[in-house]
């Protein structure tokens, strides 16, 4: 008999992760606030529980997939937080993307209560969450990681144990920062090329097939040419990666000059009201500065 799993955070990514756990044969109980989410998850075979505290009393493992650090802290340690009712030996797997230093603090707090904490952020967009092909990076005790690995394998096809608590979040942050830097570089350099007379479609085609190739170009290049800035994770939500990097830079005196420059482009994009658009929309910052558009002609 597979252990009962509790799930909190059935958003864009989390609901597919929960559905895949059910498909893999894990008895799943969940807490959600939206009636549409409750109904959809119940149809998949999940059992709704009316409060997070009640939920943790009925499961062996609790999975979270929440939007940011403050929300995770509130669920765990806020008024009515679940940490106060979790039992020693219970396993908490946090698939949210949160601050690496906060993950380490949470680990220590929960460890003092006898609760096992694994930070297990995910990488991949909604289509990969639906397909069960996410990359999952896990920090924490390795023996506990091995215990929950079958559940992780129901949600992802690349499961990496990366060391002590906080390392999962740090690995995710490292990946995201490189992506952010590539997006900011694309936003800055391609409008320059167009300003100097190059054809936008040719610029994107050449850079995607040359040594300048990167995922940012492959993913956003065609969308930029079409003027489509809707699909993908919104800039204002992704901005937390930059904030986390700068806080680590400050706390540990690690110079990050290229990351700091990327932060500037992010902030300019947010100041221009582009927060609900995807990272490709950063190109609008430099299009505005240079008076050009990188679109199909």
N, C-alpha and C positions, 0 to 999 in steps of 0.2 A: 504494500500500500504506500503510495507516494504521500509525502507530508502535505498537510494543508497549508496553503499560501494565502496571505492577506495582501491586498494591493490597494494603494492609495496614489492617485494621480493618473486618472484615465483620460489624459488629454490626447493631443494629436499622435504622439508616439506611444504613450502608456497604454492606450486602449488596445492597440495591436499586440503589444507585448503581453498584456493580460489574456487576450484571445488565444495567443500562441501557447501560453501556459496551459490553458484549458484544453486545447487540441492535443497537447502532449500528455494529457491524463492527470494533471495536477488538480486536486480539488481546490477551487479558488473562491475566496470570499473577498468582498471589496466594499470600500466606502466611496461614495461620490455624492455631489450635490445636485447635479443637473438631472432632471427626470429622463431626458433623452438618453443620457449616458447609462443611467441605471437600467432603463428598459432594454437598450441594445446589449449591454453586458449580460443581463439576465437571460436574454434569448440565446446567447452563446453558451450558457451553462454556469455562469457565475452566480454567487449568492450574495445579495445585498445585505449589508449590516449597517445599522442606523448611526453609528458613531465610531470614530477611530479607536477610542478606548475599549468599546465593546468588541471591536474587530480583533485587537491584539490578544484579547483573552480567549479567542477561539482558534488561533492558528499557531503553527510552529515557526514559520518564517514570515517576515513582513517585508514587502517590497515597496519602495517609494519611487515615483517618477514625477518630481515636482519642478516648478520653473526656476527657482533660485534659492540662495542660501537662507534668506529670511523666512521663507515659507517652510523649509525643512526644519529650521530651528523652532518655529512656532508649533508645528505638528509634534515635534519631539518634546520640547521643553517649555512651551507656552502654557497658558491657562488651559487645563484639560489635556495637556500633552500626554502622548502615549508612553513616554519613558517612565513615567511614574507608576504605570501598571504592568509594564513588561516584566516577565519573569527571568531570573538568572538562567542562562543557557539559551534563551531565545535568540534568533538570528535576525538582524536588520540589514537588508541589502538596499543601499541608496543608489538608485540609477539616475538621480537628478544630476545636473551640472552645477556644482557649487564651488565655493572658494576652497582650494586645497588646504589652506591653513585652518579653515573652519572644520573641514572633514577630520583633521587631526585632533582638534579640540573635542569634537563630538565623540570620536573614538575613545578618548580618555575618559570623558564624562560617562559614557555608557559602560566602558570597561569597569569603572569603579562600582557600577551597579550589577556587574556580572553578565551584562548583555553583550553579545558579539556583534560588532559593526563592520560591514564591508562597504567601502565606497566603490561603486561599479558604474561609472558614467558610460553612456552609449555614444557611438558615432555612426551616423547614417541618417538619411532623410526618411520621410514617412513611408515611401515605397519599400525601403529595406526593413523598416519595423513591421510592415504588413507581411512581407515575405519571410520574416524570421532570419534575416541575414545581417543583423547589426554586428558591429565590432563592439565588444564590451571589455573595458580595462578595469581590472579589479585590484584594489589595495586592501590589505588586512592580513589576518592570520591565514597562512596557506592551508592549514587543515580545514578551517571553516570554508574557505573557498572551494576546496575539493568536495565538501559536503553539498554545497548548493550548485555545483557545476552543472548537474543535469538540468536544473531549472534555467540556468543561463543559456545552455545549449538549445533550449526550446525557443529562445528569443534571438539568438545570434549564431553566426557561423565562424566567428573569429573571437575566441575567448582568451584573454591574456591575463595571467597573473603577473603583476608588476612590482610587488613588494609590499612594504608596510602600509598602514592606513594613511590616506592622503595621496599616495602615489597613483592611484587610479585617476583622481581628479587632476593631478599634476601632468599625467600623460595626456589626458584629454585636452588640457590647457595648452600644452606644447603643440599638439596637432592643430588646435584652433588658431593659435597665434600665427603659425606659418600660413595657414589659409587666409587669415585676416591681412597679413602683410602682402601676400600675393594679390588679394583683391584691391588693396590700396595702391599697389604698384601699377596694376592694370588701369585703375581709375586715373592715375597721374600721367602715365607714359603714352597710352593710346591717344588721348585727346591732343597731346603734343604732336604726335605723328600726323594726325589729321589737320591740325593747325598749320603744319608745314607743307601740306599739300598731298599727303598720301590718302589713298582710297580706304575707307573704314573696313569694308569687307576684305580687302586684300591684307590689311594689317592683321586682322583677326585670323585669317587663313594662314598667313605666313608664320605668325607667332605660335599658333596651335600646332604647326608641323615642324617647327624649328626648336632651337635650344631654349627658347623662352616659354615653351609649353609648360602648363601646370593645370591643376584641376580648376582653378578659378577661371582660367580662359576657356577650358572645355565646357564648364557649366554655365558661366555667365556671358561668354562672348556672343553666342547666338542670340541669347535673350536681350542683350544690350542692343544689338543690331536691329532687333524687332521693336525696341522700346518697351519691353515687357519686364517690369520690375516687381511683379507680384509673387511668383513662386519662390518658396524658400523661407528660411528663418528670418524674421524681421530684424533690421539693424538695431533697434532700440533694445531688443531682447539679447542680441548677441554682444552688445556693448559691454556686458558684464565681464566677458573674457579679458577685454582691455583693462578694465578696472582692476581685476584680480592680478593681472601681470604687473601693473604699476605698483600695487600694494606690496607684492612680493619684492619688486625691485627696490622699493623704499625700505622695507623691513630688513632685507638681507644685503642691502648695498650692492646690488647686482646691476651694473649699467646695461640698459636696453635701448640704445639710441634709435635703432630702426623701428622697434616697437613703439617708441615714443612718437616718432614721426607718423606712424600709422594711426596712433591715437588722435593726432591732430586732424587727419582726414575724416575719421569717424565722427569727431565732435563737430566738424564743419557740416557734415551730412545731417547730423541730428539737428543742428541749429537751423538748417534749411528746411526742416519739417519732413525729412525723408525716413523717419524712424520706423514706419510700418512697412517700408519697402525692403527688398532684400539687399544683400551686400553689393550686388552689381550696381545698385543705385548710387554708390559712392562716386561713380563716374560723372554724375551730374554736377558734383562739386567743381571739378576741373573743366567740364564743358562750360559751365557758367563763367568761370574765371577767364577762359580762353575764347569764349564766344563761338564755340563749335558744337556740333552734334555728331556722335558716333552712331550713325544709323545707316541702314541700307539706302542706297540712292536710286 
